[in-house]
């Protein structure tokens, strides 16, 4: 398993296909993407800013 961080989502295919698959011994890849999530309380507070 490898964890990568990229500055933007569009960079993932390049990293996986050009960089990771070129490593000796890597036979195949599967890409799973996870995004950071926030609680409903945090989201409500964030969207309430300036709502007065």
N, C-alpha and C positions, 0 to 999 in steps of 0.2 A: 504494500500500500504506500502511496505517496500523497502527501498533502502539498498542494501548491497554492500560492496566493498571487493573484495578478492584479494589476492596476485597474483593469476593466474586463468585463466578461468576454469581449471579443478576442482577447488574448489567449483564452483557453485552448481553442483548436490548434493554434500555432505551437504552444508549449507541448501539448500532447503529441501531435503528429510529427513535429519537426525535432523536438528535443528529447522527449521521453522514449519514443520508439527507436531512437538512434542509439540508445544505451545498450551495450553488449549484454545479452542474456534476457532482454525484454522480448517476450514472444508475442504478447498481445496486451491490449489495454481495455479497460471499461471506465467510462467517465461518469461520475456521480457528482452533482453540484448541490451544495448546501448554502443557504443564505442565512444570515443572522436574522433572528426573529425578536420581536419585542412584545411585552405583555400588553393587554388591552388598556390597562391603566396608564402605561407609558405612552401608548399611541394617543389615547384620549387627551392626555396632558400636553403632548406635543402639538396636536392639531387645535387645541384650545387657546394657544398663545395668540394674543391680539384679538380675541373674539369678543371682548367686552364692547 
